[in-house]
Amino acid sequence: MSVLERVNAPEDLRRLKIEELSQLAAELRELIIETVAQTGGHLAPNLGVVELTIALHRVFQAPRDKIVWDVGHQCYAHKILTGRRERFKTLRQFGGISGFPCRDESVYDAFGAGHASTSISAALGLAKARDFNQEDYAVVAVIGDGALTGGMALEALNHAGHIKANFIVVLNDNEMSISKNVGALAGYLTRLRTDPMYHRSREEFEALIQKIPAIGPRMLRVLERLKDSVKYLVVPGMFFEELGYTYLGPVDGHSIPALLRTLEKAKGLKGPVLVHVVTRKGKGYPPAEKDPDTFHGVGPFNPLTGEVYGAGKITYTEVFGQTLVRLAEEDPRIVAITAAMTTGTGLKTFARRFPQRFFDVGIAEQHAVTLAAGLAAGGWRPVVAIYSTFLQRAYDQIVHDVCLQCLPVVFALDRAGIVGEDGATHQGLFDIAYLRSIPNMALMAPMDENELQHMLKTALLYGGPCAIRYPRGRGTGCALEKEPRPLPFGQALVLRDGRDVSLFALGNTVAAALEAAERLAAQGIEAAVVNARFVKPLDTSLLLRFARRTRRVVTVEEGVLAGGFGSAVAELLMDNGLGNVELVRLGINDTFVPHGAPALLRERYGLTAENIVAAVTQSRRRLRVAARKK
């Protein structure tokens, strides 16, 4: 029996010999690689924290002790060790286990996550709740150096240090390497600071110096300054100590004995403690170690070679990146901004081609948006490329800093709509609703990748805030025109005429609407198909003309219905005395969409051609029944 097969819960780790833990780490990596090769997922971050996860669950007694994972894309080993080994093959599959911590999934998932920089705030809240309840257990936040760039994490660090909270922050640093000289000295000082004898001896020494007549207090101040000067030179954790933390580290994050010693020390200390752990992303799998960026979040791949499957049609992200480079070559005022997503948003080529006009601000979406506002106020043309789900974090900055001042900032909302296997935290379903209500904001969505390049050109020529939402993954495979061109602003496009029903579709739902129109035609129903293009401003004259003609309208959008595109059409009809037009809105109802294959989720939530056909036929049936009653 393998070591891993003997671990069904964290307490089983405490029955293993120290030498068995290294074998356990190897078996965990093997299972993670094997599974992610089939399901896709976050590989490199998870491989980097295997030993850390083992050490955390051996030292702390979850679920009584609370372990809070930041972002959560490094929790695969945690899930396997907490009773989900047999279900791990269902990772990110519909009905299977989530790729992120989920409170509904397990008592071991102390706090749900999916967005970065949340763990310290959440852990601090749990720690204070423990204190209020007069309970006694440990609370640990595990946060990466990338997530520590988020302002929320720094705010929480500052607050926790100020109130001297009793909890532990584990900083998983996968960018720094350990210097033997500095590391050895820091390790010595760490042992010194965590030894109770050191604290008692220091207090006794200070009391003795204070008693020296005349010069005692002055000598103590000199010694304190000297001590601080030396510590600033040799201790890498002085920043954290100034915030009120006991700093332990750096610790080799792949040495289980070193991790166990340090975490045991941290567990015995009072007040806020920061444990600095140095790891390597992709550890143990050469392709991921060599290219951690690609293997950070990856689709299915060949585990033997590291070859990622799925080459074929160009992606929306690639079209956006290529088009922006082309437009930036023509307009030197164009700058690009992203929040730790250079590759994910397609800006890698732009960053190489125009390094002085590219800003990766780290996981700091709020700063990214206001930085863009400042650039726009200074006469530049900033393009902010952020996933739809992450732009939610900068809502106040969009309202206050960009739209209120009507500044020409372009928001490129990648991963809008259903994103699939990453689940509820990542579905880009709210952007229409949260942007449509803001004055001065223009919002559009392309039906295909060719239209995306034209919309980017259009947005850059627009004189105010403008957002383009486009989906994750590969495009339709349509031909790309050689040159991006501006679209008539605020105008929809009629793709198919019809007199029986009007299908108003937005973005990538246009293809389903066209397919539905073909099926309806086979039933003798003539359906008009309108590619709305713009959510704001709506093409009011065109939409009203078709609504008056057909008296039946179906709106289709890959977003929430509350406040979405369908709501905008409903408002338009009511405001123009067309409240008696039969309106059916297809989209996401008042729910969070779980993880699963995008095609399966679209079918489940009524966004396929079959669903559109069913909506039209049911509407026709209702009208016939109503007519007979009259």
Secondary structure, DSSP 8 states (H G I E B T S, - for coil): --TGGG-SSGGGGGGS-HHHHHHHHHHHHHHHHHHHHHH-B--HHHHHTHHHHHHHHHHS-TTTSEEEESSSTT-HHHHIIIIITTTGGGTTSTTS--SS--TTT-TT--S--SSSS-HHHHHHHHHHHHHHTT----EEEEEETTGGGSHHHHHHHHHHHHTT-S-EEEEEE-S----HHHHHHHHHHHHHHH-HHHHHHHHHHHHHHHTSTTTHHHHHHHHHHHHHHHHHHH-TTHHHHHTT-EEEEEEETT-HHHHHHHHHHHHT--S-EEEEEE--TTTT-HHHHH-TTTTTSB-SB-TTT--B----S-BHHHHHHHHHHHHHHH-TTEEEEESS-TTTTT-HHHHHH-GGGEEE--S-HHHHHHHHHHHHHTT-EEEEEEEHHHHGGGHHHIIIIIITTT---EEEEET-B---TT-TTT-B-SHHHHHHTSTT-EEE--SSHHHHHHHHHHHHHSSS-EEEE--SSB-------SS-----TT--EEEE--SSEEEEE-GGGHHHHHHHHHHHHHTT--EEEEE--EEES--HHHHHHHHHHHSEEEEEEEEESTTSHHHHHHHHHHHTT-TTSEEEEEEE-SS---SS-HHHHHHHTT-SHHHHHHHHHHHHHHHHHHHHH-
